[in-house]
Amino acid sequence: TYAVLLLRPDLNVKQPLLLPAPALRLQPQFVFPFFMEGCSNRRMTTPLGNKRVSDAFVFIPAALVSTFVLVASSHLNNGDAHNFMDWCAGAKGRQVCQLGVVDASGTYDSDPSKCWNPLYSFAGRHEAAPRHRSHHHIHELTALAHRTR
């Protein structure tokens, strides 16, 4: 059993990615970094009402490689894949593909130069400082910083 990990060539991963073992997935799913909320526009859902996803990388189990190729090839002219669930629903005759995320603890912008996220930054690009939303959130960020040193 195999899987494919597609990622941006300029991706700096900040912490180990806890990806599923392909052989252990009873119900295979695409795994994206996290659900998205645009920093400037606050958009969290796609036109069809699905959750938007960061498209910096995607984990594709072997059972879904052909589905991914079908879905992605239908949207080659789109600038990003934040609406992947809408694309998948259209390609699969309204059957929603199974989707997971590496970090489900919050929503972040996919562009770390606009807003900080806990999983990655882009090489050669400025990274925004974390936004401290609460005392609990500050504690989580501090723990993450110590874990990634």
CYANA upper distance limits for C-alpha pairs under 8 A (distance plus 0.5 A):
  1 THR  CA     22 PRO  CA      6.85
  1 THR  CA     23 ALA  CA      6.28
  1 THR  CA     62 ALA  CA      7.28
  2 TYR  CA     22 PRO  CA      6.62
  2 TYR  CA     23 ALA  CA      8.16
  2 TYR  CA     61 PRO  CA      7.11
  2 TYR  CA     62 ALA  CA      5.95
  3 ALA  CA     22 PRO  CA      6.59
  3 ALA  CA     59 PHE  CA      7.59
  3 ALA  CA     60 ILE  CA      6.04
  3 ALA  CA     61 PRO  CA      4.77
  3 ALA  CA     62 ALA  CA      5.41
  4 VAL  CA     59 PHE  CA      6.36
  4 VAL  CA     60 ILE  CA      5.51
  4 VAL  CA     61 PRO  CA      6.86
  4 VAL  CA     62 ALA  CA      7.67
  4 VAL  CA     65 VAL  CA      8.27
  5 LEU  CA     57 PHE  CA      7.54
  5 LEU  CA     58 VAL  CA      6.35
  5 LEU  CA     59 PHE  CA      5.04
  5 LEU  CA     60 ILE  CA      6.72
  6 LEU  CA     57 PHE  CA      5.90
  6 LEU  CA     58 VAL  CA      5.88
  6 LEU  CA     59 PHE  CA      7.02
  6 LEU  CA     60 ILE  CA      8.43
  7 LEU  CA     11 LEU  CA      7.59
  7 LEU  CA     56 ALA  CA      6.42
  7 LEU  CA     57 PHE  CA      4.60
  7 LEU  CA     58 VAL  CA      7.09
  8 ARG  CA     56 ALA  CA      6.33
  8 ARG  CA     57 PHE  CA      6.94
 10 ASP  CA    122 PHE  CA      5.90
 10 ASP  CA    123 ALA  CA      5.61
 11 LEU  CA     56 ALA  CA      7.96
 11 LEU  CA    120 TYR  CA      7.09
 11 LEU  CA    121 SER  CA      6.64
 11 LEU  CA    122 PHE  CA      5.40
 11 LEU  CA    123 ALA  CA      6.75
 12 ASN  CA    120 TYR  CA      5.91
 12 ASN  CA    121 SER  CA      5.67
 12 ASN  CA    122 PHE  CA      6.13
 12 ASN  CA    123 ALA  CA      6.66
 13 VAL  CA    119 LEU  CA      6.50
 13 VAL  CA    120 TYR  CA      5.00
 13 VAL  CA    121 SER  CA      7.22
 14 LYS  CA    118 PRO  CA      7.56
 14 LYS  CA    119 LEU  CA      5.81
 14 LYS  CA    120 TYR  CA      5.70
 14 LYS  CA    121 SER  CA      7.91
 14 LYS  CA    148 THR  CA      6.94
 15 GLN  CA    119 LEU  CA      6.74
 15 GLN  CA    120 TYR  CA      8.38
 15 GLN  CA    147 ARG  CA      8.37
 15 GLN  CA    148 THR  CA      6.26
 17 LEU  CA    102 VAL  CA      7.42
 17 LEU  CA    119 LEU  CA      8.49
 18 LEU  CA    102 VAL  CA      6.93
 19 LEU  CA     31 VAL  CA      8.24
 19 LEU  CA     59 PHE  CA      8.04
 19 LEU  CA    102 VAL  CA      7.37
 20 PRO  CA     24 LEU  CA      7.84
 20 PRO  CA     25 ARG  CA      7.60
 21 ALA  CA     25 ARG  CA      7.32
 22 PRO  CA     28 PRO  CA      8.41
 22 PRO  CA     61 PRO  CA      6.23
 22 PRO  CA     62 ALA  CA      7.94
 27 GLN  CA     98 GLN  CA      8.26
 28 PRO  CA     61 PRO  CA      6.81
 28 PRO  CA     63 ALA  CA      7.30
 28 PRO  CA     64 LEU  CA      7.61
 28 PRO  CA     98 GLN  CA      7.49
 29 GLN  CA     60 ILE  CA      7.72
 29 GLN  CA     61 PRO  CA      7.45
 29 GLN  CA     64 LEU  CA      7.93
 29 GLN  CA     97 CYS  CA      7.66
 29 GLN  CA     98 GLN  CA      5.12
 29 GLN  CA     99 LEU  CA      5.45
 29 GLN  CA    100 GLY  CA      6.83
 30 PHE  CA     58 VAL  CA      7.20
 30 PHE  CA     59 PHE  CA      6.27
 30 PHE  CA     60 ILE  CA      5.75
 30 PHE  CA     61 PRO  CA      7.55
 30 PHE  CA     64 LEU  CA      8.10
 30 PHE  CA     97 CYS  CA      8.38
 30 PHE  CA     98 GLN  CA      6.96
 30 PHE  CA     99 LEU  CA      5.32
 30 PHE  CA    100 GLY  CA      6.55
 31 VAL  CA     58 VAL  CA      6.07
 31 VAL  CA     59 PHE  CA      5.43
 31 VAL  CA     60 ILE  CA      7.35
 31 VAL  CA     99 LEU  CA      6.35
 31 VAL  CA    100 GLY  CA      5.06
 31 VAL  CA    101 VAL  CA      5.52
 31 VAL  CA    102 VAL  CA      7.20
 32 PHE  CA     53 VAL  CA      7.08
 32 PHE  CA     54 SER  CA      6.93
 32 PHE  CA     55 ASP  CA      7.14
 32 PHE  CA     56 ALA  CA      8.34
 32 PHE  CA     57 PHE  CA      6.63
 32 PHE  CA     58 VAL  CA      5.25
 32 PHE  CA     59 PHE  CA      7.07
 32 PHE  CA     99 LEU  CA      8.16
 32 PHE  CA    100 GLY  CA      6.89
 32 PHE  CA    101 VAL  CA      5.30
 32 PHE  CA    102 VAL  CA      6.91
 33 PRO  CA     53 VAL  CA      7.89
 33 PRO  CA     54 SER  CA      6.39
 33 PRO  CA     55 ASP  CA      7.80
 33 PRO  CA     56 ALA  CA      7.65
 33 PRO  CA     57 PHE  CA      7.08
 33 PRO  CA     58 VAL  CA      7.69
 33 PRO  CA    101 VAL  CA      5.77
 33 PRO  CA    102 VAL  CA      5.52
 33 PRO  CA    103 ASP  CA      6.72
 33 PRO  CA    119 LEU  CA      7.81
 34 PHE  CA     53 VAL  CA      6.43
 34 PHE  CA     54 SER  CA      6.27
 34 PHE  CA    101 VAL  CA      5.43
 34 PHE  CA    102 VAL  CA      6.55
 34 PHE  CA    103 ASP  CA      5.75
 34 PHE  CA    104 ALA  CA      6.57
 34 PHE  CA    106 GLY  CA      8.18
 34 PHE  CA    107 THR  CA      7.10
 34 PHE  CA    108 TYR  CA      7.74
 35 PHE  CA     44 MET  CA      8.25
 35 PHE  CA     51 LYS  CA      6.96
 35 PHE  CA     52 ARG  CA      6.26
 35 PHE  CA     53 VAL  CA      4.99
 35 PHE  CA     54 SER  CA      6.72
 35 PHE  CA    101 VAL  CA      7.49
 35 PHE  CA    104 ALA  CA      7.61
 35 PHE  CA    106 GLY  CA      7.92
 35 PHE  CA    107 THR  CA      5.73
 35 PHE  CA    108 TYR  CA      7.38
 36 MET  CA     43 ARG  CA      8.35
 36 MET  CA     44 MET  CA      6.33
 36 MET  CA     51 LYS  CA      7.85
 36 MET  CA     52 ARG  CA      5.73
 36 MET  CA     53 VAL  CA      5.48
 36 MET  CA     54 SER  CA      6.21
 36 MET  CA     82 HIS  CA      8.27
 36 MET  CA    107 THR  CA      5.50
 36 MET  CA    108 TYR  CA      5.55
 36 MET  CA    109 ASP  CA      5.99
 36 MET  CA    110 SER  CA      7.09
 37 GLU  CA     41 ASN  CA      8.49
 37 GLU  CA     42 ARG  CA      5.81
 37 GLU  CA     43 ARG  CA      5.86
 37 GLU  CA     44 MET  CA      5.12
 37 GLU  CA     52 ARG  CA      7.91
 37 GLU  CA    107 THR  CA      5.94
 37 GLU  CA    108 TYR  CA      5.75
 37 GLU  CA    109 ASP  CA      5.83
 38 GLY  CA     42 ARG  CA      5.04
 38 GLY  CA     43 ARG  CA      5.79
 38 GLY  CA     44 MET  CA      7.38
 38 GLY  CA    108 TYR  CA      7.51
 38 GLY  CA    109 ASP  CA      5.38
 38 GLY  CA    110 SER  CA      8.15
 39 CYS  CA    108 TYR  CA      8.01
 39 CYS  CA    109 ASP  CA      6.12
 39 CYS  CA    114 LYS  CA      7.19
 39 CYS  CA    115 CYS  CA      6.75
 44 MET  CA     51 LYS  CA      6.50
 44 MET  CA     52 ARG  CA      6.20
 45 THR  CA     49 GLY  CA      5.73
 45 THR  CA     50 ASN  CA      5.77
 45 THR  CA     51 LYS  CA      5.07
 45 THR  CA     52 ARG  CA      5.75
 46 THR  CA     50 ASN  CA      5.67
 46 THR  CA     51 LYS  CA      6.61
 46 THR  CA     52 ARG  CA      6.24
 46 THR  CA     82 HIS  CA      8.41
 46 THR  CA     83 ASN  CA      6.06
 46 THR  CA     86 ASP  CA      7.43
 47 PRO  CA     83 ASN  CA      8.46
 47 PRO  CA     86 ASP  CA      8.06
 48 LEU  CA     86 ASP  CA      6.67
 50 ASN  CA     83 ASN  CA      8.28
 50 ASN  CA     85 MET  CA      6.82
 50 ASN  CA     86 ASP  CA      7.33
 51 LYS  CA     83 ASN  CA      8.26
 51 LYS  CA     85 MET  CA      7.97
 52 ARG  CA     82 HIS  CA      5.59
 52 ARG  CA     83 ASN  CA      5.96
 52 ARG  CA     84 PHE  CA      7.91
 52 ARG  CA     85 MET  CA      8.07
 53 VAL  CA     81 ALA  CA      8.03
 53 VAL  CA     82 HIS  CA      5.32
 53 VAL  CA     83 ASN  CA      7.38
 53 VAL  CA     84 PHE  CA      7.76
 53 VAL  CA    110 SER  CA      8.43
 54 SER  CA     81 ALA  CA      8.14
 54 SER  CA     82 HIS  CA      6.34
 54 SER  CA    109 ASP  CA      7.77
 54 SER  CA    110 SER  CA      5.36
 55 ASP  CA     80 ASP  CA      7.47
 55 ASP  CA     81 ALA  CA      6.11
 55 ASP  CA     82 HIS  CA      6.50
 55 ASP  CA    110 SER  CA      7.52
 56 ALA  CA    110 SER  CA      7.54
 60 ILE  CA     64 LEU  CA      6.68
 60 ILE  CA     65 VAL  CA      6.67
 60 ILE  CA     68 PHE  CA      8.14
 61 PRO  CA     65 VAL  CA      7.09
 64 LEU  CA     68 PHE  CA      6.59
 65 VAL  CA     69 VAL  CA      6.73
 66 SER  CA     70 LEU  CA      6.66
 67 THR  CA     71 VAL  CA      6.58
 68 PHE  CA     72 ALA  CA      6.33
 69 VAL  CA     73 SER  CA      6.27
 70 LEU  CA     74 SER  CA      6.95
 70 LEU  CA     91 ALA  CA      7.75
 71 VAL  CA     75 HIS  CA      7.47
 71 VAL  CA     87 TRP  CA      6.72
 71 VAL  CA     88 CYS  CA      6.26
 71 VAL  CA     91 ALA  CA      6.36
 72 ALA  CA     76 LEU  CA      6.87
 72 ALA  CA     87 TRP  CA      8.43
 75 HIS  CA     87 TRP  CA      8.13
 83 ASN  CA     87 TRP  CA      7.08
 84 PHE  CA     88 CYS  CA      6.58
 85 MET  CA     89 ALA  CA      6.59
 85 MET  CA     96 VAL  CA      7.56
 85 MET  CA     97 CYS  CA      7.52
 86 ASP  CA     90 GLY  CA      6.78
 87 TRP  CA     91 ALA  CA      6.75
 88 CYS  CA     92 LYS  CA      6.49
 88 CYS  CA     94 ARG  CA      8.36
 88 CYS  CA     95 GLN  CA      8.32
 88 CYS  CA     96 VAL  CA      7.07
 88 CYS  CA     97 CYS  CA      6.68
 89 ALA  CA     93 GLY  CA      6.66
 89 ALA  CA     94 ARG  CA      4.83
 89 ALA  CA     95 GLN  CA      5.89
 89 ALA  CA     96 VAL  CA      5.47
 89 ALA  CA     97 CYS  CA      7.34
 90 GLY  CA     94 ARG  CA      6.03
 90 GLY  CA     95 GLN  CA      8.46
 92 LYS  CA     96 VAL  CA      7.76
 92 LYS  CA     97 CYS  CA      8.35
103 ASP  CA    119 LEU  CA      8.35
108 TYR  CA    115 CYS  CA      7.58
108 TYR  CA    116 TRP  CA      7.80
108 TYR  CA    117 ASN  CA      6.36
109 ASP  CA    114 LYS  CA      7.72
109 ASP  CA    115 CYS  CA      6.34
109 ASP  CA    116 TRP  CA      8.00
109 ASP  CA    117 ASN  CA      7.73
110 SER  CA    115 CYS  CA      8.45
110 SER  CA    117 ASN  CA      8.27
111 ASP  CA    115 CYS  CA      7.04
111 ASP  CA    116 TRP  CA      8.43
111 ASP  CA    121 SER  CA      8.47
112 PRO  CA    116 TRP  CA      5.42
112 PRO  CA    117 ASN  CA      6.69
112 PRO  CA    120 TYR  CA      7.94
112 PRO  CA    121 SER  CA      6.11
112 PRO  CA    122 PHE  CA      7.71
112 PRO  CA    126 HIS  CA      8.35
112 PRO  CA    127 GLU  CA      5.88
112 PRO  CA    128 ALA  CA      6.55
113 SER  CA    121 SER  CA      8.31
113 SER  CA    125 ARG  CA      7.27
113 SER  CA    126 HIS  CA      5.83
113 SER  CA    127 GLU  CA      4.88
113 SER  CA    128 ALA  CA      5.49
114 LYS  CA    127 GLU  CA      7.88
114 LYS  CA    128 ALA  CA      6.33
115 CYS  CA    127 GLU  CA      8.05
115 CYS  CA    128 ALA  CA      5.71
115 CYS  CA    129 ALA  CA      7.65
115 CYS  CA    130 PRO  CA      7.68
115 CYS  CA    131 ARG  CA      8.37
116 TRP  CA    127 GLU  CA      7.14
116 TRP  CA    128 ALA  CA      5.59
116 TRP  CA    129 ALA  CA      6.27
116 TRP  CA    130 PRO  CA      5.55
116 TRP  CA    131 ARG  CA      7.77
117 ASN  CA    121 SER  CA      8.30
117 ASN  CA    130 PRO  CA      7.93
118 PRO  CA    144 LEU  CA      8.18
121 SER  CA    125 ARG  CA      8.34
121 SER  CA    127 GLU  CA      7.02
122 PHE  CA    126 HIS  CA      8.42
122 PHE  CA    127 GLU  CA      8.27
130 PRO  CA    141 LEU  CA      8.45
132 HIS  CA    137 HIS  CA      6.81
132 HIS  CA    138 ILE  CA      6.23
133 ARG  CA    137 HIS  CA      6.50
133 ARG  CA    138 ILE  CA      7.86
134 SER  CA    138 ILE  CA      6.76
135 HIS  CA    139 HIS  CA      6.86
136 HIS  CA    140 GLU  CA      6.88
137 HIS  CA    141 LEU  CA      6.74
138 ILE  CA    142 THR  CA      6.65
139 HIS  CA    143 ALA  CA      6.70
140 GLU  CA    144 LEU  CA      6.65
141 LEU  CA    145 ALA  CA      6.64
142 THR  CA    146 HIS  CA      6.88
143 ALA  CA    147 ARG  CA      6.68
144 LEU  CA    148 THR  CA      6.75
145 ALA  CA    149 ARG  CA      7.07
